[in-house]
Amino acid sequence: MRGQVKEAANKSRKILIIDDEEAIRDGCRQILTRKGYHVDTTGEAAKGLQMALKDSYDLILLDVRMPKMSGMDILKKLKEENNISAKVIIITGYGTIPLAVEAMRYGAFNFLAKPYSAAELQEAVSGALKGDVAYSDEKDLSVLIGSSDYMKELKDSIKRIAQTDSTVLITGVSGTGKELVARTIHQLSRRADKAFIPVDCSSLAENLMESELFGHVKGAFSGATESREGRFQMADKGTLFLDEISNINLNIQAKLLRVIQEQEVPRVGKSSPEKVDVRLIAATNKDIHVEIEAGKFREDLFYRLSVVPLDIKPLKERKADILPIAEHYLDFYQKKYKSKVRCLSEEAKKSLLSYKWPGNVRELKNTIERLCVLSDHETVNLSDIFYYGQGEGAKAPVVDSSSGSITLVDVEKEHIEKALKHFHYQINKTAKFLGIDRKTLRIKMRNYNIKTEH
């Protein structure tokens, strides 16, 4: 099996498309349905608002220009409802990009400018669904779950950091919740009512990185048919979060250093830079000192970014937080999926505590989500828990070693059978949910003598 289930696994993700253009609507639906998402659509703004308010969607694609009610009106009404957890991607024409920027200041996660390719749509959707937790559910420090001394210290640090405009560098291995910490800093700052713009630097194409960050003017390069805002301009008066900052090449690093020093952005194709007021937070899961030694990261930029360094400890180093986080997500996903699950057995709790959690909070969240989808009884037992650890030594004992009544093979077989049953024996959907490919699933079914039933 693959190490860790992909965070953006499409298994049960529900998407709503609100767009009055039938061709756009149907095109999006076909592209996303092929990727395994559950997609609903409507061309009526009022109906779309009512569908969205039911809070059964993970993501909403929202056209900014529609008759009778605009996408901006819908966005504002959704953000007035604190219990709406869906992320929103605004769909806009080039002529309405300023509206898209305003929408992001009202809480939209991202925007897509027409015309866009299938790849751009898929990237925007997977990026929106990738986050460590659905931050939009909660707005303050309570989203940082845990009662360990470390978590108390982290919350105190975040409160202090939030009151300043200092540049922050968040470090920590994958899955520890670096973006969540960055969003919390923003939410507690004086910039909370302005935009929080996240940028995954690892997903930006190198030849477009400069334009994405700093914007460009019409005709600046081949294909630049319109002027476009960069992420810095979008984040003006707000916060810009540069995730996986170590993936930026040396050329862009030099320009980024100048932006931080001068608070001026060099838009591609424009001779004079533009003033911006941006609070910058960067994050990386790499050891920046090693990158500096290898000549891949500028030392002067590192010192500019790490005015306030914040290191997030892996979950295995703060075991006191494991059960509070597990129980938080148990409650969240029980409600989301109307699951029968109500509590963890003592044996299940011991198993969660003994596991090393190489995928950290993200992996724990996925583990709880899986069992809420697949378990058909109130108390979570050992056989309900299945881990997708990364690397050797990641597996935890999933049974009481003194009894030895259930083997790891038994657990895997039962887990696969439950997943197949849940997805009505559809191999594609089951494989995606389990984080493996179809061939691997078929091999395991053959090895375990699991029949394809209908």
C-alpha positions as CSV (number, residue, x, y, z in Angstrom):
1,M,0.0,0.0,0.0
2,R,1.0,3.6,-0.5
3,G,2.4,5.3,2.6
4,Q,-0.2,7.9,3.4
5,V,-3.7,8.3,2.0
6,K,-3.6,11.4,-0.1
7,E,-5.3,14.3,1.7
8,A,-7.2,15.3,-1.4
9,A,-8.5,11.8,-2.0
10,N,-11.7,12.3,-4.0
11,K,-13.6,9.5,-2.3
12,S,-16.5,11.4,-0.7
13,R,-15.8,15.0,-1.7
14,K,-18.9,16.8,-2.7
15,I,-18.7,19.8,-5.0
16,L,-21.4,22.4,-6.0
17,I,-21.1,24.4,-9.2
18,I,-23.2,27.6,-9.4
19,D,-22.9,29.1,-12.9
20,D,-25.5,30.4,-15.3
21,E,-23.5,29.3,-18.4
22,E,-24.6,25.8,-19.2
23,A,-21.4,25.0,-21.2
24,I,-19.1,26.0,-18.4
25,R,-21.3,24.1,-15.8
26,D,-21.4,20.9,-17.8
27,G,-17.7,21.0,-18.7
28,C,-16.7,21.4,-15.1
29,R,-19.1,18.7,-14.0
30,Q,-17.7,16.2,-16.6
31,I,-14.0,16.9,-15.7
32,L,-14.6,16.6,-11.9
33,T,-16.9,13.6,-12.1
34,R,-14.2,11.7,-14.1
35,K,-11.9,12.5,-11.2
36,G,-14.2,10.7,-8.8
37,Y,-15.9,13.8,-7.2
38,H,-19.6,13.9,-6.4
39,V,-20.8,17.0,-8.4
40,D,-24.1,18.9,-8.2
41,T,-24.8,21.9,-10.5
42,T,-27.3,24.7,-10.9
43,G,-27.7,27.7,-13.2
44,E,-29.9,29.6,-10.8
45,A,-28.2,31.7,-8.2
46,A,-31.0,31.6,-5.6
47,K,-31.3,27.9,-5.9
48,G,-27.5,27.6,-5.6
49,L,-27.6,29.6,-2.4
50,Q,-30.2,27.4,-0.8
51,M,-28.2,24.3,-1.8
52,A,-25.0,25.7,-0.4
53,L,-26.7,26.7,2.9
54,K,-27.5,23.0,3.6
55,D,-23.7,22.7,4.3
56,S,-23.4,19.3,2.6
57,Y,-20.6,20.4,0.3
58,D,-16.8,20.5,0.7
59,L,-16.3,23.0,-2.2
60,I,-18.4,25.5,-4.1
61,L,-17.4,26.8,-7.6
62,L,-19.2,30.1,-7.9
63,D,-19.5,32.3,-10.9
64,V,-19.1,36.0,-9.9
65,R,-21.4,37.4,-12.6
66,M,-25.0,36.0,-12.7
67,P,-28.4,37.5,-13.3
68,K,-30.7,38.4,-10.4
69,M,-28.1,37.6,-7.7
70,S,-24.3,37.9,-8.1
71,G,-21.7,35.5,-6.9
72,M,-20.5,38.2,-4.6
73,D,-23.9,38.4,-2.9
74,I,-24.0,34.6,-2.5
75,L,-20.4,34.6,-1.0
76,K,-21.3,37.3,1.5
77,K,-24.5,35.4,2.6
78,L,-22.5,32.2,3.0
79,K,-19.8,33.8,5.1
80,E,-22.5,35.3,7.3
81,E,-23.4,31.7,8.2
82,N,-20.7,30.5,10.6
83,N,-21.6,26.9,10.1
84,I,-20.9,26.8,6.4
85,S,-17.7,24.7,6.1
86,A,-17.3,24.6,2.3
87,K,-14.4,26.4,0.6
88,V,-15.4,28.7,-2.3
89,I,-13.6,29.1,-5.6
90,I,-14.7,32.1,-7.6
91,I,-15.1,31.7,-11.4
92,T,-14.4,35.0,-13.2
93,G,-13.7,36.5,-16.7
94,Y,-10.5,38.5,-17.1
95,G,-12.5,41.7,-17.1
96,T,-13.8,41.0,-13.6
97,I,-10.5,39.9,-11.9
98,P,-10.8,42.9,-9.5
99,L,-14.1,41.4,-8.3
100,A,-12.3,38.1,-7.8
101,V,-9.7,39.8,-5.6
102,E,-12.5,41.5,-3.6
103,A,-14.1,38.0,-3.3
104,M,-10.9,36.6,-1.8
105,R,-11.0,39.4,0.8
106,Y,-14.5,38.3,1.7
107,G,-13.3,34.7,2.3
108,A,-13.1,33.0,-1.1
109,F,-10.3,30.4,-1.1
110,N,-9.1,31.1,-4.7
111,F,-10.3,32.1,-8.1
112,L,-10.3,30.7,-11.7
113,A,-10.1,33.1,-14.6
114,K,-12.0,32.1,-17.8
115,P,-10.9,30.5,-20.1
116,Y,-9.2,27.9,-17.9
117,S,-8.0,24.4,-18.8
118,A,-9.1,21.1,-17.3
119,A,-5.7,20.9,-15.6
120,E,-6.1,24.3,-14.0
121,L,-9.6,23.4,-12.8
122,Q,-8.3,20.1,-11.3
123,E,-5.3,21.9,-9.6
124,A,-7.5,24.6,-8.1
125,V,-10.0,22.0,-6.8
126,S,-7.4,19.6,-5.4
127,G,-5.6,22.6,-3.8
128,A,-8.8,23.8,-2.1
129,L,-9.5,20.3,-0.8
130,K,-6.0,19.6,0.4
131,G,-6.0,21.8,3.6
132,D,-5.0,20.3,6.9
133,V,-8.4,21.0,8.4
134,A,-11.6,22.7,7.3
135,Y,-10.5,26.0,8.9
136,S,-13.7,27.7,7.9
137,D,-15.6,25.8,10.6
138,E,-13.9,27.7,13.4
139,K,-12.3,31.1,13.7
140,D,-9.9,31.2,16.6
141,L,-7.4,29.3,18.7
142,S,-10.0,26.6,19.4
143,V,-9.1,25.1,16.1
144,L,-5.7,24.1,17.5
145,I,-6.8,21.1,19.4
146,G,-4.8,19.6,22.2
147,S,-4.1,20.0,25.9
148,S,-0.4,19.2,26.2
149,D,2.0,21.8,27.7
150,Y,3.4,22.1,24.2
151,M,0.1,23.1,22.7
152,K,-0.5,25.7,25.5
153,E,2.9,27.2,24.7
154,L,2.2,27.2,21.0
155,K,-1.2,29.0,21.5
156,D,0.5,31.6,23.7
157,S,3.2,32.1,21.0
158,I,0.6,32.5,18.3
159,K,-1.4,35.1,20.3
160,R,1.8,37.2,20.8
161,I,3.0,36.8,17.1
162,A,-0.5,37.7,15.8
163,Q,-0.3,41.2,17.4
164,T,2.7,42.1,15.3
165,D,3.4,42.4,11.6
166,S,6.6,40.5,11.8
167,T,7.5,37.9,9.1
168,V,7.1,34.4,10.4
169,L,8.8,31.2,9.3
170,I,6.9,28.0,10.3
171,T,8.9,24.8,10.2
172,G,7.7,21.2,10.8
173,V,7.3,17.9,9.0
174,S,4.5,17.2,6.6
175,G,1.0,17.0,8.1
176,T,1.6,18.9,11.3
177,G,-0.8,21.8,10.5
178,K,1.5,24.6,9.3
179,E,-1.2,26.3,7.2
180,L,-3.7,26.0,10.1
181,V,-1.2,27.8,12.3
182,A,-0.6,30.5,9.6
183,R,-4.4,31.0,9.2
184,T,-4.8,31.3,13.0
185,I,-2.1,33.9,13.2
186,H,-4.0,35.9,10.5
187,Q,-7.3,35.4,12.1
188,L,-6.1,36.8,15.4
189,S,-4.3,39.7,13.8
190,R,-5.4,43.3,13.0
191,R,-5.6,42.1,9.3
192,A,-8.3,39.4,10.1
193,D,-10.9,41.2,8.0
194,K,-8.6,41.3,5.0
195,A,-7.5,38.6,2.6
196,F,-5.5,35.5,3.7
197,I,-3.9,34.2,0.4
198,P,-2.2,30.8,0.6
199,V,0.3,29.8,-2.1
200,D,1.6,26.3,-2.5
201,C,5.1,27.0,-3.9
202,S,5.6,23.3,-4.8
203,S,2.7,23.4,-7.2
204,L,3.7,26.5,-9.1
205,A,5.3,26.0,-12.5
206,E,8.8,27.5,-12.5
207,N,8.3,29.5,-15.7
208,L,5.1,31.0,-14.3
209,M,6.2,31.5,-10.7
210,E,7.2,35.1,-11.1
211,S,3.9,36.0,-12.8
212,E,1.9,34.1,-10.2
213,L,3.5,35.9,-7.3
214,F,4.0,39.4,-8.7
215,G,1.5,39.6,-11.5
216,H,2.0,40.7,-15.1
217,V,0.8,43.3,-17.6
218,K,-0.8,42.6,-20.9
219,G,1.8,41.5,-23.5
220,A,4.5,40.9,-20.9
221,F,5.1,37.4,-22.4
222,S,3.5,35.0,-24.9
223,G,0.0,34.2,-23.8
224,A,-0.4,37.3,-21.5
225,T,-3.5,38.5,-23.2
226,E,-4.7,40.5,-20.2
227,S,-3.0,42.2,-17.2
228,R,-3.3,40.0,-14.1
229,E,-2.9,40.5,-10.3
230,G,-0.2,38.5,-8.5
231,R,-0.6,36.8,-5.1
232,F,1.1,39.8,-3.5
233,Q,-1.4,42.3,-4.9
234,M,-4.3,40.0,-3.9
235,A,-2.9,39.9,-0.3
236,D,-2.5,43.7,-0.1
237,K,-3.5,44.8,3.5
238,G,-3.8,41.2,4.4
239,T,-1.6,38.1,4.9
240,L,0.3,36.1,2.2
241,F,1.2,32.5,3.2
242,L,4.0,30.9,1.1
243,D,3.9,27.2,1.8
244,E,7.0,25.1,0.9
245,I,9.0,28.2,0.4
246,S,12.2,26.1,-0.2
247,N,10.8,25.2,-3.7
248,I,11.2,28.7,-5.0
249,N,14.2,29.0,-7.3
250,L,17.2,31.3,-6.7
251,N,16.1,33.9,-9.2
252,I,12.7,34.3,-7.6
253,Q,14.3,34.2,-4.1
254,A,16.4,37.3,-5.1
255,K,13.2,39.2,-6.2
256,L,11.3,38.0,-3.1
257,L,14.1,39.3,-0.8
258,R,13.8,42.7,-2.5
259,V,10.0,42.7,-2.1
260,I,10.3,42.0,1.6
261,Q,12.9,44.8,2.0
262,E,11.2,47.4,-0.1
263,Q,7.5,46.3,0.2
264,E,7.3,46.8,-3.5
265,V,6.3,44.2,-6.1
266,P,7.9,44.1,-9.6
267,R,5.0,43.2,-11.9
268,V,6.3,41.3,-14.9
269,G,6.4,43.6,-17.9
270,K,6.1,46.8,-15.9
271,S,9.1,49.1,-15.3
272,S,8.1,50.6,-12.0
273,P,7.3,48.4,-8.9
274,E,4.0,48.6,-7.1
275,K,3.7,49.3,-3.3
276,V,2.0,46.6,-1.2
277,D,1.2,46.2,2.5
278,V,1.5,42.5,3.1
279,R,2.2,40.4,6.2
280,L,4.3,37.5,5.1
281,I,4.2,34.0,6.6
282,A,6.3,31.2,5.1
283,A,6.5,27.5,5.8
284,T,8.7,24.6,4.9
285,N,9.0,20.9,5.8
286,K,12.7,20.9,4.8
287,D,15.7,21.7,6.9
288,I,16.5,25.2,5.5
289,H,20.1,25.1,6.9
290,V,20.8,22.0,4.8
291,E,19.3,23.8,1.7
292,I,21.6,26.8,2.4
293,E,24.6,24.6,2.7
294,A,23.7,23.0,-0.7
295,G,23.4,26.4,-2.3
296,K,19.7,26.0,-3.0
297,F,18.5,28.7,-0.6
298,R,19.8,32.2,0.0
299,E,21.0,32.7,3.5
300,D,20.0,36.4,3.5
301,L,16.4,35.5,2.5
302,F,16.3,32.9,5.3
303,Y,17.2,35.6,7.9
304,R,14.6,37.9,6.4
305,L,11.9,35.3,6.6
306,S,12.7,33.9,10.1
307,V,12.3,37.1,12.1
308,V,9.9,35.0,14.2
309,P,10.7,31.2,13.8
310,L,7.9,28.8,14.9
311,D,8.6,25.1,14.9
312,I,5.6,22.7,15.0
313,K,6.4,19.4,16.7
314,P,5.3,16.1,15.2
315,L,2.4,14.3,16.8
316,K,4.5,11.5,18.2
317,E,6.3,14.1,20.4
318,R,3.0,15.3,21.9
319,K,1.0,12.1,22.7
320,A,-1.3,14.0,25.1
321,D,-2.9,15.6,22.1
322,I,-3.7,12.4,20.1
323,L,-7.0,11.5,21.8
324,P,-8.4,15.0,22.0
325,I,-7.7,15.4,18.3
326,A,-9.1,12.0,17.5
327,E,-12.3,12.7,19.5
328,H,-12.7,16.1,17.8
329,Y,-12.7,14.6,14.4
330,L,-14.8,11.6,15.5
331,D,-17.5,14.2,16.4
332,F,-16.9,16.2,13.2
333,Y,-17.1,13.2,10.8
334,Q,-19.9,11.5,12.7
335,K,-22.1,14.5,12.0
336,K,-20.8,15.0,8.5
337,Y,-21.5,11.4,7.4
338,K,-24.3,10.7,9.8
339,S,-22.2,7.8,11.0
340,K,-23.3,5.3,13.7
341,V,-20.0,5.8,15.5
342,R,-20.2,7.4,18.9
343,C,-17.0,6.6,20.9
344,L,-13.7,4.9,20.9
345,S,-13.2,1.6,22.9
346,E,-10.3,1.5,25.4
347,E,-8.4,-0.9,23.1
348,A,-8.9,1.5,20.2
349,K,-7.5,4.4,22.3
350,K,-4.5,2.4,23.3
351,S,-3.8,1.6,19.6
352,L,-4.1,5.2,18.6
353,L,-1.6,6.2,21.4
354,S,0.9,3.5,20.5
355,Y,1.0,4.4,16.8
356,K,3.9,6.6,15.6
357,W,1.8,8.8,13.3
358,P,4.3,9.5,10.5
359,G,1.7,11.5,8.7
360,N,1.0,13.5,11.8
361,V,-2.4,15.3,12.4
362,R,-3.3,14.9,8.7
363,E,-3.0,11.1,9.0
364,L,-4.9,11.0,12.3
365,K,-7.7,13.0,10.7
366,N,-7.8,10.7,7.7
367,T,-7.8,7.6,9.9
368,I,-10.8,8.9,11.9
369,E,-12.6,9.9,8.7
370,R,-12.2,6.4,7.2
371,L,-13.6,4.7,10.3
372,C,-16.6,7.1,10.5
373,V,-17.4,6.2,6.8
374,L,-16.9,2.4,7.2
375,S,-17.9,1.5,10.8
376,D,-21.4,0.3,11.2
377,H,-21.6,0.2,15.0
378,E,-21.4,2.8,17.9
379,T,-18.1,1.8,19.6
380,V,-14.9,1.9,17.5
381,N,-13.0,-1.4,18.0
382,L,-9.5,-2.4,17.0
383,S,-10.8,-4.0,13.8
384,D,-12.2,-0.6,12.7
385,I,-8.8,1.1,12.7
386,F,-6.6,0.8,9.8
387,Y,-3.3,2.8,9.5
388,Y,-1.5,3.9,6.3
389,G,1.9,4.6,7.9
390,Q,4.9,6.0,5.9
391,G,8.0,3.8,5.8
392,E,9.2,0.9,7.9
393,G,8.2,0.7,11.6
394,A,5.1,2.8,11.1
395,K,2.7,0.0,11.9
396,A,1.2,-0.1,15.4
397,P,-0.2,-3.1,17.1
398,V,-3.9,-3.0,16.2
399,V,-4.8,-5.8,18.7
400,D,-3.9,-6.6,22.3
401,S,-0.8,-8.6,22.0
402,S,-1.8,-10.7,25.0
403,S,-4.9,-12.1,23.3
404,G,-3.6,-12.2,19.7
405,S,-7.2,-12.8,18.6
406,I,-7.0,-10.7,15.4
407,T,-4.1,-10.5,13.0
408,L,-3.1,-7.5,10.9
409,V,-4.1,-9.5,7.8
410,D,-7.6,-10.0,9.3
411,V,-7.9,-6.3,9.8
412,E,-6.8,-5.4,6.3
413,K,-9.1,-7.9,4.8
414,E,-12.1,-6.7,6.8
415,H,-11.2,-3.1,6.0
416,I,-11.1,-3.7,2.3
417,E,-14.4,-5.7,2.4
418,K,-16.1,-2.8,4.2
419,A,-14.8,-0.3,1.7
420,L,-15.9,-2.4,-1.2
421,K,-19.4,-2.8,0.3
422,H,-19.6,1.0,1.0
423,F,-18.8,1.9,-2.6
424,H,-21.0,-0.9,-4.0
425,Y,-18.0,-2.9,-5.2
426,Q,-16.9,-0.1,-7.6
427,I,-13.1,-0.8,-7.9
428,N,-12.1,2.7,-8.9
429,K,-13.8,4.5,-6.1
430,T,-12.7,1.9,-3.5
431,A,-9.1,2.1,-4.6
432,K,-9.1,5.9,-4.4
433,F,-10.6,5.8,-1.0
434,L,-8.0,3.3,0.2
435,G,-5.2,5.3,-1.3
436,I,-4.0,2.5,-3.6
437,D,-4.3,1.8,-7.4
438,R,-6.8,-0.5,-9.0
439,K,-4.2,-3.2,-9.7
440,T,-3.0,-3.3,-6.1
441,L,-6.6,-3.6,-4.9
442,R,-7.4,-6.5,-7.3
443,I,-4.2,-8.3,-6.1
444,K,-5.3,-7.9,-2.5
445,M,-8.8,-9.1,-3.3
446,R,-7.4,-12.2,-5.0
447,N,-5.0,-12.9,-2.1
448,Y,-7.8,-12.5,0.4
449,N,-10.3,-14.4,-1.7
450,I,-12.7,-11.4,-1.8
451,K,-15.3,-11.8,-4.4
452,T,-16.6,-8.9,-6.6
453,E,-20.2,-8.8,-5.7
454,H,-23.1,-6.6,-6.9
